[in-house]
Amino acid sequence: MEFFGALRRSELAQLTWEQVHFERDGMLIILPRSKTDQSGEGQRIAIPVGSDGRCPLRALLDWRQASKVAEGPIFRRISKTGKLLKKGISALYVNQLVHLLAEASGLLHSEQYSAHSLRRGFATEAARMGASMTSIKKHGRWESTKTVIEYIEEGRQYSDSA
């Protein structure tokens, strides 16, 4: 979710089922407030249905079925006994989880991975797949064109090489 939605860790931690709308072509996430929307006008993130192995919509529907929860926080704390709690996870936990998963996956320099790695990775991979700077910037809700250009240049460093 964080990767495909280019969500900030705080947005992912605060995400509720009420903010996600499942549609035929994908899902629409409505963020009531975010870092770049301090006035609370709301921001919409459209995530299309993905391929079988990497479909965030299918993964989220599977999680809803497995958790037997369809309201309130999507990602919840788990007790030491394995019980799913009502309280959502924290932004700090999202960061810790990304680091732990990077380490468990055997990634080099796993200590350098954080939740921001997924957000940046989204922009890099979108650029690699041919998405325009405008669409990447809009989807990720970045205000700084300079930041997005850095991510795009990294993603296209081989394909744009002279």
Phi, psi and omega in degrees: 000311182300317181294304186293331179268356186050043183279145170286156183299324179293323179293319179294316182296327183268358185295133179242161178299330181292340180272351184251128180240118181273131181229172183301318185267357181161211177226151179244123177255130178247113179268120181290335181200146176207179182304321181264010179222064183292338180281349176078031178288336180095144178230142183251135178235115178265125178240113182288161174301136182258185177291164185308316185279343184223048181261109181295329179295312180297318180298319181290320176296321177297319179295319179298318179292316182292321182280340183060032180233130181230016176212157182080200183301137178285312183256114188245159176291154179237132181289169179297337179269002178092009181275135177285124183266169180281334183280139179286166177287166178261163176298323178298320179296322178303314179300313181297321181295317178299316179298314180297319179292323177297318179294314181295333179278353179078021179292138176298143179057040183302334180293344181270353181278143177213180178300327179295335178301324180290319179294313178295319179299324176301310182297318180297312181291321178299318178296317179300326181275000174099007178293147180285157178300321181298315182289324177296313181298317181294313183296320181276354178058041176274137175271327184273115175295324181302316180298314181295320178300319178301316180293320181294316179300321177295319181289334182248018186299333179266318182289332179264007183290133178289000000 
